[in-house]
Amino acid sequence: EQIIPEKDDAYGYIWRSAIEDHPQNTSREDAREALISGLRDVLLIYAQTEDASSLLLELLNSSRWIIKRIVLHVFNVHFQKYSVLSQKLIMENLTDLFSKSNYHHEFFELLRSHFKDFTEDNQRKIIETISGLVPQWPDNVPGDEREGLNKGIRLRWFLAIYGSGYSLPPTLIKEY
């Protein structure tokens, strides 16, 4: 908490676009970035060699967005090992994962990589959630523009699903 003040953590998706090494991450040479990368790498190794389930659950309850994003990244990288746990936690937090921009990159990557591996019930629930996404737009966004923006957001998430190799229902393909 001393390294990443709360005011900075709220905008972590801006200064740390991706938890994985990525050219869009800014300030890649500062101590904060090195510590985030170090924590990510240690968690990845630990999750690979040990059962990190209880630690990942504890970290997912952190008050820091950046820590939760690291957990999503670990779930993505080690999905086969943590499939049941990651799907359970994703389904319990589905609304936040779609509505909070802090999670978007890591959640998109996880869906793009592993949606096809989710249970059929979870796939159905995620598709229903995406189909019903209606973000809160500022008052100055006219009503007629909102539906186009909503469709664009839904399309983005459907592209993640499609990217996993999952066959979307023909009605969704036609709509989007």
Secondary structure as the mmCIF struct_conf table of DSSP 4:
data_model
#
loop_
_struct_conf.conf_type_id
_struct_conf.id
_struct_conf.beg_label_comp_id
_struct_conf.beg_label_asym_id
_struct_conf.beg_label_seq_id
_struct_conf.end_label_comp_id
_struct_conf.end_label_asym_id
_struct_conf.end_label_seq_id
BEND BEND1 ILE A 3 ILE A 4
HELX_RH_AL_P HELX_RH_AL_P1 GLU A 6 ASP A 9
TURN_TY1_P TURN_TY1_P1 ALA A 10 TYR A 11
HELX_RH_AL_P HELX_RH_AL_P2 GLY A 12 TRP A 15
BEND BEND2 ARG A 16 SER A 17
BEND BEND3 ILE A 19 GLU A 20
TURN_TY1_P TURN_TY1_P2 PRO A 23 GLN A 24
BEND BEND4 THR A 26 THR A 26
TURN_TY1_P TURN_TY1_P3 ARG A 28 GLU A 29
BEND BEND5 ASP A 30 ASP A 30
HELX_RH_AL_P HELX_RH_AL_P3 ALA A 31 THR A 49
BEND BEND6 GLU A 50 GLU A 50
HELX_RH_AL_P HELX_RH_AL_P4 SER A 53 LEU A 60
TURN_TY1_P TURN_TY1_P4 ASN A 61 ASN A 61
BEND BEND7 SER A 63 SER A 63
HELX_RH_AL_P HELX_RH_AL_P5 TRP A 65 VAL A 77
TURN_TY1_P TURN_TY1_P5 HIS A 78 TYR A 82
HELX_RH_AL_P HELX_RH_AL_P6 SER A 83 GLU A 92
TURN_TY1_P TURN_TY1_P6 ASN A 93 ASN A 93
HELX_RH_AL_P HELX_RH_AL_P7 LEU A 94 SER A 99
HELX_RH_3T_P HELX_RH_3T_P1 SER A 101 TYR A 103
HELX_RH_AL_P HELX_RH_AL_P8 HIS A 104 HIS A 114
HELX_RH_3T_P HELX_RH_3T_P2 PHE A 115 ASP A 117
BEND BEND8 PHE A 118 PHE A 118
HELX_RH_AL_P HELX_RH_AL_P9 GLU A 120 SER A 131
TURN_TY1_P TURN_TY1_P7 GLY A 132 GLY A 132
HELX_LH_PP_P HELX_LH_PP_P1 PRO A 135 PRO A 138
TURN_TY1_P TURN_TY1_P8 ASP A 139 ASN A 140
BEND BEND9 VAL A 141 VAL A 141
HELX_RH_AL_P HELX_RH_AL_P10 GLY A 143 GLY A 163
TURN_TY1_P TURN_TY1_P9 SER A 164 GLY A 165
HELX_RH_AL_P HELX_RH_AL_P11 PRO A 170 GLU A 175
#
